[in-house]
Amino acid sequence: MAMKKHLMIVGAHCGDGEIQAGAIAYKYAKAGHKVTFLHLTAGEKGNPPHISEEDYRLQKIQEAEKAAAVLGAESITLDYKDAELKLTDELVTRVAKIIRERKPNLVITHWEKSIHPDHALCPKIMAAVQMKAGLPGFEIDGLPPHYFGILHSENWEDMQDYVPDIFVDVSEEFETYLEALSQYWFIMNSSSFRYYDYYKALGTVRGCVSRAKYAQTLKYPTGSNVRRGEIIPGFPL
């Protein structure tokens, strides 16, 4: 196996990272790489009528841990409030500290445009974290600087101008991915959106166009999808 890497998937809410890149996460975890899901909030404001917001927050954290266990990953959920995320220095510093402690090589997060304010803010937060964690001029509890790359993944609420750059074949991982999704009550029981059906169908469609049984996609940040070299990438002379 190549040198062990650390993949971190950062979502605005518990469940976002799993639906967007859970099969990719399992593919890398299965190959021996470290995988972490970092949730900025639990996503507790979507609580069903029979449960309080606080109880649903605890439920979603437990569901995230169960889903991560299925995928061979670690789950971390911060205590910020759903639908109330703000780009503050306190939040950026807190996440930058986590980055310096855990040293992920790559972060996968939401696409830059979304109908959900928390989703749209997430890549802005991670861009600020990338700078604060990576530059030695920022002192954070004596931890050495650490730089990481960023890619975006696919979410039904984040589709404006989302055109995939990378198709990852997750045919062998897809059934385990669906098992992980089934740990979430909202994915299996939501009356407002058919999450499970959508992401199963999306994996099928992305697989069709990339000549695989199932696939998940990724996208480069705007302005960074330039590949320099003497040959066409992926087309050796």
C-alpha positions as CSV (number, residue, x, y, z in Angstrom):
1,M,0.0,0.0,0.0
2,A,1.1,3.5,-0.7
3,M,2.0,5.8,2.3
4,K,-1.0,6.0,4.7
5,K,-3.0,9.1,4.3
6,H,-5.7,10.8,6.3
7,L,-9.0,11.8,4.6
8,M,-11.3,14.1,6.5
9,I,-14.8,14.8,5.4
10,V,-16.3,18.0,6.8
11,G,-20.1,18.5,6.7
12,A,-22.3,21.2,8.1
13,H,-24.5,18.6,9.7
14,C,-24.4,15.0,10.8
15,G,-25.3,13.0,7.7
16,D,-24.0,15.5,5.1
17,G,-20.6,14.0,4.7
18,E,-21.8,10.5,4.7
19,I,-24.3,11.0,1.9
20,Q,-21.9,13.0,-0.1
21,A,-18.8,10.9,0.1
22,G,-19.5,7.9,2.4
23,A,-18.6,5.4,-0.3
24,I,-15.4,7.2,-1.1
25,A,-14.6,7.2,2.6
26,Y,-15.1,3.5,2.9
27,K,-13.0,2.8,-0.2
28,Y,-10.0,4.6,1.5
29,A,-10.7,3.2,5.0
30,K,-10.8,-0.3,3.5
31,A,-7.4,0.3,1.9
32,G,-5.9,1.2,5.3
33,H,-6.1,5.0,5.3
34,K,-7.4,7.0,8.2
35,V,-10.9,8.6,7.6
36,T,-12.6,11.1,9.8
37,F,-16.0,12.7,9.6
38,L,-16.1,16.1,11.1
39,H,-19.6,17.6,11.6
40,L,-19.8,21.3,12.5
41,T,-23.4,20.8,13.9
42,A,-25.6,17.9,14.5
43,G,-28.3,19.2,12.2
44,E,-30.8,19.0,15.1
45,K,-33.4,21.5,13.8
46,G,-34.9,18.9,11.5
47,N,-36.2,17.1,14.5
48,P,-39.4,15.1,14.0
49,P,-42.5,16.0,16.0
50,H,-42.1,13.2,18.5
51,I,-38.7,14.3,19.8
52,S,-37.2,17.5,21.2
53,E,-34.5,19.4,19.4
54,E,-31.9,18.5,22.1
55,D,-32.9,14.8,22.1
56,Y,-32.6,14.7,18.3
57,R,-29.2,16.3,18.5
58,L,-28.0,13.5,20.7
59,Q,-29.7,10.9,18.5
60,K,-28.0,12.3,15.4
61,I,-24.6,12.2,17.1
62,Q,-25.2,8.6,17.9
63,E,-26.3,7.9,14.4
64,A,-23.2,9.5,13.1
65,E,-21.0,7.3,15.2
66,K,-22.9,4.2,14.0
67,A,-22.5,5.2,10.4
68,A,-18.8,6.0,10.9
69,A,-18.3,2.5,12.4
70,V,-19.9,0.9,9.4
71,L,-17.5,2.9,7.1
72,G,-14.4,2.2,9.2
73,A,-14.1,5.9,10.2
74,E,-14.1,8.2,13.2
75,S,-16.9,10.7,13.9
76,I,-16.5,14.1,15.5
77,T,-19.5,16.4,16.1
78,L,-19.0,20.0,17.3
79,D,-21.5,21.8,19.4
80,Y,-22.5,24.7,17.0
81,K,-26.2,25.2,16.4
82,D,-27.9,24.0,13.2
83,A,-28.9,26.8,10.8
84,E,-26.9,29.3,12.9
85,L,-23.3,28.7,11.6
86,K,-21.3,31.9,11.3
87,L,-17.8,32.5,9.9
88,T,-16.1,33.6,13.1
89,D,-12.5,33.5,14.2
90,E,-13.4,31.4,17.2
91,L,-14.9,28.7,14.9
92,V,-12.0,28.9,12.4
93,T,-9.4,28.6,15.2
94,R,-11.2,25.7,16.8
95,V,-11.3,23.7,13.5
96,A,-7.7,24.7,12.7
97,K,-6.6,23.3,16.0
98,I,-8.4,20.0,15.1
99,I,-6.6,20.1,11.7
100,R,-3.2,20.6,13.3
101,E,-3.8,17.9,15.8
102,R,-5.1,15.3,13.4
103,K,-3.2,16.3,10.2
104,P,-5.5,15.3,7.4
105,N,-4.0,15.3,3.9
106,L,-7.2,16.1,2.2
107,V,-10.6,17.6,3.2
108,I,-13.7,16.9,1.3
109,T,-16.5,19.3,2.0
110,H,-19.7,20.9,0.5
111,W,-19.7,22.6,-2.9
112,E,-19.4,26.4,-2.9
113,K,-23.0,27.1,-3.8
114,S,-26.1,25.9,-2.0
115,I,-29.7,26.6,-1.1
116,H,-28.8,25.8,2.5
117,P,-26.8,28.7,4.3
118,D,-24.9,26.2,6.5
119,H,-23.8,24.3,3.5
120,A,-22.7,27.4,1.5
121,L,-20.7,28.6,4.6
122,C,-18.9,25.3,5.1
123,P,-16.4,25.7,2.2
124,K,-15.7,29.3,3.2
125,I,-15.0,28.1,6.8
126,M,-12.6,25.4,5.5
127,A,-10.8,27.9,3.2
128,A,-10.2,30.1,6.2
129,V,-9.1,27.0,8.2
130,Q,-6.8,26.0,5.4
131,M,-4.9,29.3,5.8
132,K,-5.0,29.5,9.6
133,A,-3.9,25.8,10.1
134,G,-1.3,26.0,7.3
135,L,0.5,29.3,8.0
136,P,3.3,29.3,10.7
137,G,2.4,32.9,11.6
138,F,-0.8,31.7,13.4
139,E,0.0,30.3,16.9
140,I,-2.5,27.7,18.1
141,D,-1.6,26.0,21.4
142,G,2.0,25.4,20.3
143,L,0.9,23.0,17.5
144,P,2.9,23.0,14.3
145,P,1.3,24.2,11.1
146,H,-0.4,21.7,8.8
147,Y,-1.6,22.3,5.3
148,F,-4.3,20.2,3.5
149,G,-6.0,20.1,0.2
150,I,-9.7,20.7,-0.4
151,L,-12.2,19.0,-2.8
152,H,-16.0,19.3,-2.9
153,S,-18.6,16.6,-3.0
154,E,-22.1,16.2,-4.3
155,N,-25.2,17.1,-2.3
156,W,-28.8,17.6,-3.6
157,E,-28.9,21.0,-1.9
158,D,-25.6,22.1,-3.4
159,M,-26.1,21.6,-7.1
160,Q,-25.9,25.1,-8.6
161,D,-22.9,25.0,-11.0
162,Y,-21.8,21.6,-9.7
163,V,-20.2,19.9,-12.6
164,P,-18.1,16.9,-11.5
165,D,-14.3,16.9,-12.1
166,I,-13.6,13.4,-10.7
167,F,-15.6,10.2,-10.8
168,V,-14.6,7.6,-8.1
169,D,-15.6,4.0,-8.8
170,V,-17.3,2.8,-5.6
171,S,-18.9,-0.3,-7.0
172,E,-17.4,-2.6,-4.4
173,E,-18.2,-0.2,-1.6
174,F,-21.7,0.9,-2.4
175,E,-23.7,-1.7,-0.4
176,T,-21.7,-0.8,2.7
177,Y,-22.3,2.9,2.0
178,L,-26.1,2.2,1.8
179,E,-25.9,0.3,5.1
180,A,-24.2,3.4,6.7
181,L,-26.9,5.7,5.4
182,S,-29.5,3.5,6.9
183,Q,-28.2,4.3,10.4
184,Y,-29.8,7.8,10.1
185,W,-33.5,8.3,10.9
186,F,-33.9,11.2,8.6
187,I,-32.4,9.4,5.6
188,M,-34.8,6.5,6.0
189,N,-37.9,8.4,7.2
190,S,-37.9,12.0,6.0
191,S,-41.3,13.1,4.6
192,S,-39.7,16.1,2.8
193,F,-37.1,14.4,0.7
194,R,-36.4,10.8,-0.3
195,Y,-32.7,10.8,0.7
196,Y,-32.0,7.0,0.5
197,D,-33.7,6.7,-2.9
198,Y,-31.9,9.8,-4.3
199,Y,-28.4,8.9,-3.3
200,K,-28.8,5.3,-4.4
201,A,-30.0,6.6,-7.8
202,L,-27.3,9.2,-7.9
203,G,-24.6,6.6,-7.4
204,T,-26.1,4.6,-10.2
205,V,-26.3,7.5,-12.6
206,R,-22.7,8.7,-11.8
207,G,-21.7,5.1,-12.3
208,C,-23.4,4.9,-15.7
209,V,-21.7,7.9,-17.2
210,S,-18.3,6.9,-15.8
211,R,-18.6,3.2,-17.0
212,A,-18.8,1.8,-13.5
213,K,-21.6,0.2,-11.6
214,Y,-21.7,2.9,-8.9
215,A,-19.7,6.1,-8.6
216,Q,-19.4,9.2,-6.4
217,T,-18.1,12.5,-7.6
218,L,-15.7,15.3,-6.5
219,K,-15.1,18.8,-7.7
220,Y,-12.0,21.1,-7.5
221,P,-12.5,24.5,-5.8
222,T,-13.2,27.3,-8.3
223,G,-10.0,28.7,-9.7
224,S,-7.8,25.7,-8.7
225,N,-8.8,23.2,-11.3
226,V,-5.8,23.9,-13.5
227,R,-3.4,21.0,-14.2
228,R,0.0,22.0,-15.5
229,G,2.4,19.6,-17.1
230,E,4.2,18.5,-20.3
231,I,1.5,16.0,-21.2
232,I,-2.3,15.7,-21.1
233,P,-3.2,14.5,-17.6
234,G,-4.0,10.8,-17.7
235,F,-2.8,10.5,-21.3
236,P,0.9,9.5,-21.3
237,L,3.0,9.8,-24.4
